[in-house]
Amino acid sequence: MPVNILMPALSPTMEKGNLARWLKKEGDAVKAGDVIAEIETDKATMEYEAIDDGVLAKIVVPEGTQDVAVNQLIAVLASEGEDVKAAVSAVGKAAPAKEAAPAKEAAPAKAAPAKAAPAAMTAEPARPAAPPPTPPAARTPQPSAPAKAAAPGPAPTHGANRVFASPLARRLAKDAGIEVGRIQGSGPHGRVIARDVEAAKSGKGLAAAPAAAAGTPLPIQAPSDDKIRALFPPDSYEVIPHDNIRKVIARRLVEAKLTIPHFYLTLDCNIGKLLAAREEINASAPKDKDGKPAYKLSVNDFVIKALALALQRVPDANVTWTEGGMLKHKHSDIGVAVAIPGGLITPIVRHAESKSLSVISNEMKDYAARARTKKLKPEEYQGGSSAVSNLGMYGIKDFAAVINPPHATILAVGAGEERAIVKNGKIEPAWMMSVTLSTDHRAVDGVLGAELIGAFKTLIENPVMMVV
């Protein structure tokens, strides 16, 4: 029987949408999960996925059409083995989606009553026929009054095992280590979509595991916005909506802390030789006709170079974890956290192990300037094998940074300060700097991390080793 494809409700408040583009044409074979169209709402453009196999027999609403009502027929899918011409001739003969069918004309026998029609693609027989009696175990009681809208629950299942969720939502749930069947769906007909997975990462909309043993505590539920606001007088705060940068940062931080087992290693570095070398190098930098030096090195430039060389000395730590295998990088591409209005971004110094300190310094100045004006290209801040986060200029002594996926390590750098140390049994002053290496324990365990931060310490305390 033909399947009527209806305009989906992609948000709780959506009444109309624009059919931006068809990704399949009439006569194309369609598999469940294929993206067949792009639908524009007032907030975003979203992909529309098929939930049945068949052939796209007829496109009723052409692409580019605006203000298409939710549940309006937009196309017809011929089921596998069905005559396409017969499916096309059945267009419009099916009962309208908004009309409630009589109880005796329930779904066809092949569709179990428990099946919910996700993504608003509903299977409707072109010529309804009376189905066989519903088995007693699956019969749905008929309420005497209109039923109230059910509260959101775990994702609806098809048969005993299948959970209705988009492929993107399934992938995000797998990456986060969350069973998709525990996630409450907010998509059409309770379907699990990407935003539900993001909410589940923070504990929202996450049902208890079905097989949890008695006494297992329920997952922590973050309080809703309304509950948080109720704690404060209405006139005591101002609501500042999140921009896209802050939303992305929040999502990636939650992803990192939920999916990466962090392990921390801290040690102190004596940077006396580094400060002396920096002063001498900067003093001897060539100047242009206006007296402007060709470069001016910072402590952070030495840190970037030292970490890059340390990764080359300990190549087993210059890696990225994937479920299929370890990615062992040939070069040290070092990301450097740069503060920008509303958040931060991490431009990448590529092949930092082979670049001079002056090149690294000038490259970072350019990156930082363009980052603050949002002029960086994607290839300039995506990827990398490790990263540096330096808060020393703010007087922070030490801290632990959150790993930025897909990196397996990040080095947090504190302030250089004069401290009393013991040397040869005597107390004497020294310029010290505390650094903390955060590692992904799946890829870089304790011993390997200790080797890496040890190699960094050797280089940063003996800067002449960076130029030979």
C-alpha positions as CSV (number, residue, x, y, z in Angstrom):
1,M,0.0,0.0,0.0
2,P,1.3,3.5,-0.7
3,V,2.6,5.6,2.1
4,N,1.5,9.2,2.4
5,I,4.5,11.5,3.3
6,L,3.2,14.4,5.3
7,M,4.7,17.7,6.3
8,P,6.4,17.1,9.7
9,A,6.0,19.1,12.8
10,L,9.7,19.8,13.6
11,S,9.0,21.8,16.7
12,P,6.2,21.9,19.3
13,T,5.0,25.3,18.0
14,M,5.5,24.7,14.3
15,E,2.3,25.1,12.2
16,K,3.8,25.7,8.7
17,G,7.2,25.2,7.1
18,N,9.0,25.7,3.8
19,L,9.9,22.8,1.6
20,A,13.4,24.0,0.8
21,R,14.7,21.1,-1.3
22,W,14.0,17.6,-2.4
23,L,17.1,15.3,-2.1
24,K,15.3,12.5,-4.0
25,K,13.4,12.7,-7.2
26,E,10.4,10.8,-8.5
27,G,11.3,7.2,-9.3
28,D,14.2,7.1,-6.8
29,A,14.6,4.2,-4.5
30,V,14.4,5.2,-0.8
31,K,15.7,3.3,2.2
32,A,14.6,3.9,5.8
33,G,16.9,6.6,7.3
34,D,17.6,8.2,3.9
35,V,17.4,12.0,3.9
36,I,14.8,12.8,1.3
37,A,14.2,16.5,1.8
38,E,15.2,19.7,3.7
39,I,12.5,21.5,5.7
40,E,12.9,25.1,6.8
41,T,11.3,26.3,10.0
42,D,11.5,29.8,11.5
43,K,14.6,28.7,13.4
44,A,16.6,26.3,11.3
45,T,16.8,24.1,8.2
46,M,16.4,20.4,9.2
47,E,16.8,17.1,7.3
48,Y,13.7,15.0,6.8
49,E,14.4,11.2,6.9
50,A,12.4,8.4,5.5
51,I,11.1,5.7,7.8
52,D,10.0,3.2,5.2
53,D,11.6,1.5,2.2
54,G,10.1,2.0,-1.2
55,V,10.1,4.2,-4.3
56,L,9.3,7.9,-4.3
57,A,6.3,7.7,-6.6
58,K,5.0,11.2,-6.6
59,I,6.2,14.6,-5.3
60,V,3.0,16.6,-4.5
61,V,4.6,19.8,-3.1
62,P,7.5,21.0,-5.2
63,E,10.7,22.3,-3.6
64,G,10.8,26.0,-2.8
65,T,7.1,26.0,-1.7
66,Q,6.6,28.1,1.4
67,D,4.1,28.0,4.2
68,V,3.2,24.3,3.8
69,A,0.8,23.3,6.7
70,V,1.9,20.6,9.1
71,N,0.4,17.2,8.1
72,Q,-0.3,18.4,4.6
73,L,0.5,15.7,2.0
74,I,3.8,16.5,0.3
75,A,4.7,13.2,-1.4
76,V,3.7,9.5,-1.9
77,L,6.0,6.6,-1.4
78,A,5.2,3.3,-3.2
79,S,6.0,0.3,-0.9
80,E,8.5,-2.3,-2.1
81,G,7.1,-4.4,-4.9
82,E,4.1,-2.1,-5.4
83,D,3.2,-0.7,-8.8
84,V,4.3,3.0,-8.8
85,K,1.5,4.1,-11.2
86,A,-1.1,2.5,-8.8
87,A,0.4,4.4,-5.9
88,V,0.3,7.7,-7.8
89,S,-3.3,7.2,-8.7
90,A,-4.1,6.7,-5.0
91,V,-2.9,10.3,-4.2
92,G,-5.7,12.1,-2.4
93,K,-7.9,9.0,-1.9
94,A,-6.5,8.3,1.6
95,A,-8.3,9.8,4.5
96,P,-7.0,13.3,5.5
97,A,-4.4,13.2,8.2
98,K,-6.3,15.6,10.4
99,E,-9.5,13.5,10.4
100,A,-9.8,10.9,13.2
101,A,-10.4,7.5,11.7
102,P,-13.2,5.4,13.3
103,A,-12.1,2.9,15.9
104,K,-13.0,0.0,13.8
105,E,-10.7,1.3,11.0
106,A,-7.5,1.1,12.9
107,A,-4.1,0.6,11.4
108,P,-3.6,-2.4,9.0
109,A,-2.9,-5.7,10.5
110,K,0.8,-5.6,9.5
111,A,1.3,-2.4,11.6
112,A,1.4,-3.2,15.3
113,P,-0.9,-0.9,17.4
114,A,2.1,0.1,19.5
115,K,3.9,1.6,16.5
116,A,4.2,5.4,16.5
117,A,4.7,7.1,13.2
118,P,7.9,9.1,13.6
119,A,8.8,12.3,11.6
120,A,5.2,12.6,10.6
121,M,5.6,10.1,7.7
122,T,2.5,8.1,8.3
123,A,1.5,4.9,6.5
124,E,-2.1,5.3,5.4
125,P,-3.8,2.7,3.1
126,A,-5.1,4.3,-0.1
127,R,-8.3,2.2,0.2
128,P,-8.9,1.5,3.8
129,A,-10.2,-2.0,4.5
130,A,-11.5,-3.5,7.7
131,P,-8.5,-5.1,9.5
132,P,-8.7,-8.4,11.4
133,P,-9.5,-8.2,15.1
134,T,-6.7,-6.8,17.3
135,P,-5.2,-9.4,19.6
136,P,-6.4,-8.9,23.2
137,A,-2.8,-8.4,24.4
138,A,-2.3,-5.4,22.1
139,R,-5.8,-3.9,22.1
140,T,-5.8,-0.3,23.2
141,P,-8.7,0.7,25.6
142,Q,-11.0,3.3,24.2
143,P,-11.4,6.3,26.6
144,S,-14.8,7.6,27.3
145,A,-13.6,11.2,27.0
146,P,-10.9,12.8,24.8
147,A,-7.5,11.7,26.1
148,K,-5.1,14.2,27.5
149,A,-1.8,14.7,25.9
150,A,0.6,12.2,27.3
151,A,3.7,13.5,29.1
152,P,7.0,12.9,27.2
153,G,8.4,9.5,27.8
154,P,11.2,7.2,26.6
155,A,11.4,7.0,22.8
156,P,8.6,4.9,21.2
157,T,9.6,1.5,20.0
158,H,8.6,-0.5,16.9
159,G,7.9,-4.0,17.8
160,A,10.1,-5.3,20.7
161,N,13.4,-3.7,19.9
162,R,13.4,-0.7,17.5
163,V,13.5,2.8,18.9
164,F,12.4,5.7,16.7
165,A,15.4,8.1,16.4
166,S,17.2,10.0,13.6
167,P,20.6,8.6,12.5
168,L,22.2,11.8,13.8
169,A,20.6,11.3,17.2
170,R,21.7,7.6,17.3
171,R,25.3,8.6,16.4
172,L,25.4,11.4,19.1
173,A,23.9,9.0,21.7
174,K,26.5,6.3,20.8
175,D,29.4,8.9,21.1
176,A,28.0,10.0,24.5
177,G,27.6,6.4,25.7
178,I,23.9,6.8,26.3
179,E,21.3,4.1,25.4
180,V,19.0,5.8,22.9
181,G,16.0,3.9,24.3
182,R,16.4,5.8,27.6
183,I,16.1,9.2,25.9
184,Q,12.8,11.0,25.9
185,G,12.0,12.2,22.3
186,S,10.6,15.6,21.6
187,G,10.4,15.2,17.8
188,P,7.2,14.4,15.9
189,H,5.4,11.5,17.5
190,G,8.0,11.2,20.2
191,R,10.9,10.6,17.9
192,V,14.4,11.1,19.4
193,I,16.3,13.9,17.6
194,A,19.7,15.5,18.1
195,R,18.5,18.1,20.7
196,D,17.1,15.3,22.9
197,V,20.6,13.7,23.0
198,E,22.2,17.0,23.9
199,A,19.7,17.4,26.7
200,A,20.2,13.9,27.9
201,K,24.0,14.5,28.3
202,S,23.2,16.9,31.1
203,G,20.6,14.5,32.6
204,K,17.5,16.0,31.2
205,G,14.9,13.7,29.6
206,L,16.8,10.6,30.5
207,A,14.8,7.6,31.8
208,A,16.2,5.1,34.2
209,A,18.0,2.1,32.5
210,P,15.4,-0.6,31.9
211,A,17.7,-3.3,33.3
212,A,18.9,-1.4,36.3
213,A,19.1,-3.5,39.5
214,A,16.9,-2.7,42.4
215,G,18.3,0.2,44.4
216,T,20.2,1.8,41.5
217,P,19.8,5.5,41.8
218,L,18.0,7.4,39.1
219,P,20.2,9.7,36.9
220,I,20.6,13.2,38.1
221,Q,18.1,15.6,36.6
222,A,19.2,19.2,36.1
223,P,16.6,21.6,37.3
224,S,14.5,23.3,34.5
225,D,14.9,27.0,33.7
226,D,11.6,27.7,35.4
227,K,12.7,26.1,38.6
228,I,16.0,28.0,38.6
229,R,14.4,31.3,38.0
230,A,11.9,30.6,40.8
231,L,14.7,30.8,43.2
232,F,15.3,34.5,42.5
233,P,13.0,37.5,42.7
234,P,11.8,38.3,39.1
235,D,13.3,41.8,39.1
236,S,16.7,40.7,40.5
237,Y,18.3,39.5,37.3
238,E,18.5,40.0,33.5
239,V,18.1,37.2,31.0
240,I,20.9,37.2,28.4
241,P,20.1,34.7,25.7
242,H,22.9,32.3,24.7
243,D,24.5,33.0,21.4
244,N,25.7,30.2,19.1
245,I,29.3,30.4,20.3
246,R,28.3,29.9,23.9
247,K,25.9,27.0,23.0
248,V,28.7,25.2,21.0
249,I,31.2,25.7,23.8
250,A,28.7,24.4,26.4
251,R,27.9,21.3,24.2
252,R,31.5,20.5,23.6
253,L,32.4,20.9,27.3
254,V,29.6,18.5,28.3
255,E,30.6,16.1,25.6
256,A,34.2,16.2,26.7
257,K,33.5,15.7,30.4
258,L,31.0,12.9,29.8
259,T,32.8,11.0,27.2
260,I,36.5,11.5,28.0
261,P,38.0,10.0,31.2
262,H,40.3,12.9,32.3
263,F,43.5,12.2,34.1
264,Y,45.7,15.0,35.5
265,L,49.5,15.4,36.0
266,T,51.0,18.6,37.6
267,L,54.6,19.7,38.0
268,D,56.7,22.9,38.5
269,C,59.1,24.2,35.9
270,N,62.1,26.5,36.6
271,I,61.8,29.1,33.8
272,G,64.8,31.3,34.8
273,K,66.8,30.3,31.7
274,L,63.8,30.8,29.5
275,L,63.1,34.4,30.8
276,A,66.8,35.3,30.2
277,A,66.8,33.8,26.7
278,R,63.5,35.6,25.9
279,E,64.9,38.9,27.0
280,E,68.1,38.5,24.9
281,I,66.3,37.3,21.8
282,N,63.8,40.1,21.9
283,A,66.6,42.7,22.4
284,S,68.4,41.4,19.4
285,A,65.4,41.2,17.1
286,P,65.9,43.2,13.8
287,K,63.9,46.3,13.4
288,D,62.3,48.0,10.4
289,K,62.7,51.6,9.4
290,D,60.1,52.7,11.9
291,G,61.9,50.9,14.7
292,K,59.3,48.1,15.0
293,P,60.9,44.7,15.9
294,A,60.4,41.8,13.5
295,Y,59.1,39.7,16.4
296,K,58.6,39.8,20.1
297,L,58.5,36.5,21.8
298,S,56.2,35.6,24.7
299,V,56.5,32.9,27.3
300,N,53.6,31.2,25.5
301,D,55.5,30.9,22.3
302,F,58.2,28.9,24.1
303,V,55.4,26.7,25.7
304,I,53.9,26.0,22.3
305,K,57.3,25.0,20.8
306,A,58.2,22.9,23.9
307,L,55.0,21.0,23.8
308,A,55.3,20.4,20.1
309,L,58.8,19.0,20.5
310,A,57.8,16.9,23.5
311,L,55.1,15.2,21.5
312,Q,57.8,14.3,18.9
313,R,60.0,12.9,21.7
314,V,57.1,10.9,23.1
315,P,55.2,10.0,19.8
316,D,52.9,7.5,21.6
317,A,51.3,10.5,23.3
318,N,50.8,12.4,20.0
319,V,47.5,10.5,19.3
320,T,43.8,10.7,19.0
321,W,41.4,8.1,20.3
322,T,38.8,6.6,18.1
323,E,36.7,3.5,18.7
324,G,38.2,1.8,15.7
325,G,41.8,2.5,16.5
326,M,44.4,5.0,17.7
327,L,45.3,7.8,15.3
328,K,49.1,8.4,15.7
329,H,50.0,11.8,14.3
330,K,53.2,12.5,12.4
331,H,53.2,16.2,13.2
332,S,52.6,18.3,16.3
333,D,49.6,20.6,15.5
334,I,49.1,22.6,18.6
335,G,45.9,24.4,19.4
336,V,46.1,27.6,21.5
337,A,43.0,28.8,23.5
338,V,42.2,32.4,22.6
339,A,39.6,34.4,24.5
340,I,37.0,36.1,22.3
341,P,33.8,38.0,23.2
342,G,31.3,35.4,24.6
343,G,33.7,32.5,24.7
344,L,37.0,31.1,23.3
345,I,38.4,29.5,20.2
346,T,41.4,27.4,19.6
347,P,43.4,28.2,16.4
348,I,46.0,25.6,15.4
349,V,49.7,26.1,14.9
350,R,50.4,23.4,12.3
351,H,53.7,21.6,12.3
352,A,54.8,23.6,15.3
353,E,57.7,21.2,15.9
354,S,59.4,22.5,12.7
355,K,58.7,26.2,13.1
356,S,61.0,28.7,14.7
357,L,59.9,30.6,17.8
358,S,59.7,33.9,15.8
359,V,57.4,32.2,13.2
360,I,55.2,30.7,16.0
361,S,55.0,34.1,17.7
362,N,53.9,36.1,14.6
363,E,51.5,33.3,13.6
364,M,49.8,33.4,17.0
365,K,49.5,37.2,16.9
366,D,47.8,37.0,13.5
367,Y,45.5,34.2,14.7
368,A,44.5,36.0,17.9
369,A,43.7,39.3,16.1
370,R,41.5,37.5,13.5
371,A,39.9,35.3,16.1
372,R,38.6,38.3,18.0
373,T,37.0,39.6,14.8
374,K,35.7,36.2,13.9
375,K,37.8,36.0,10.7
376,L,39.4,32.6,11.2
377,K,38.8,30.0,8.5
378,P,37.5,26.6,9.7
379,E,40.8,24.8,8.7
380,E,42.6,27.2,11.0
381,Y,40.8,26.1,14.2
382,Q,39.7,22.5,13.5
383,G,41.7,19.4,14.3
384,G,45.1,19.5,16.0
385,S,46.7,16.9,18.2
386,S,47.1,18.8,21.5
387,A,46.4,22.2,22.9
388,V,47.7,24.9,25.3
389,S,45.6,26.9,27.7
390,N,47.5,29.7,29.4
391,L,46.0,31.8,32.2
392,G,49.3,32.9,33.6
393,M,48.8,36.5,32.5
394,Y,45.8,36.6,34.8
395,G,47.9,35.6,37.8
396,I,46.5,32.1,38.0
397,K,49.0,29.8,39.7
398,D,47.7,26.5,38.4
399,F,44.5,24.9,37.0
400,A,43.3,21.9,35.1
401,A,41.9,22.4,31.6
402,V,39.2,20.4,29.9
403,I,40.3,18.4,26.9
404,N,39.1,19.8,23.5
405,P,38.0,16.8,21.3
406,P,39.6,15.3,19.2
407,H,42.7,16.0,21.2
408,A,44.0,13.5,23.8
409,T,45.9,16.1,25.8
410,I,45.8,19.7,26.8
411,L,48.5,21.6,28.8
412,A,47.2,24.2,31.4
413,V,49.9,26.9,32.1
414,G,50.0,29.0,35.2
415,A,51.8,32.2,36.0
416,G,55.5,32.5,36.3
417,E,56.4,33.7,39.7
418,E,59.4,34.0,42.0
419,R,59.4,31.3,44.7
420,A,61.7,30.0,47.3
421,I,63.2,26.6,46.3
422,V,65.7,24.3,47.9
423,K,68.8,23.7,45.8
424,N,71.9,21.8,47.0
425,G,70.5,22.0,50.6
426,K,70.1,25.8,50.4
427,I,67.0,27.9,50.0
428,E,67.2,30.3,47.1
429,P,64.8,32.3,44.9
430,A,63.8,30.9,41.5
431,W,61.3,31.8,38.8
432,M,58.8,28.9,38.7
433,M,55.8,28.0,36.6
434,S,53.2,25.3,37.4
435,V,51.8,23.3,34.5
436,T,49.0,20.6,34.5
437,L,48.6,18.1,31.7
438,S,45.1,16.8,31.2
439,T,45.0,13.5,29.3
440,D,42.4,11.2,27.8
441,H,43.2,8.1,29.9
442,R,42.0,5.9,27.1
443,A,44.8,7.1,24.8
444,V,47.4,8.5,27.2
445,D,47.7,6.7,30.5
446,G,49.6,7.8,33.6
447,V,53.1,6.6,32.7
448,L,52.8,7.9,29.1
449,G,51.5,11.2,30.3
450,A,54.3,11.5,32.9
451,E,56.8,10.9,30.1
452,L,55.2,13.7,28.0
453,I,55.1,16.3,30.7
454,G,58.6,15.3,31.8
455,A,59.9,15.9,28.2
456,F,58.1,19.3,28.2
457,K,59.8,20.2,31.5
458,T,63.2,19.3,30.2
459,L,62.7,21.5,27.1
460,I,61.1,24.5,28.8
461,E,63.9,24.6,31.5
462,N,66.6,24.4,28.7
463,P,65.3,26.6,25.9
464,V,68.5,26.3,23.9
465,M,67.3,22.7,23.2
466,M,64.5,24.2,21.1
467,V,66.7,25.8,18.6
468,V,69.1,22.9,17.9
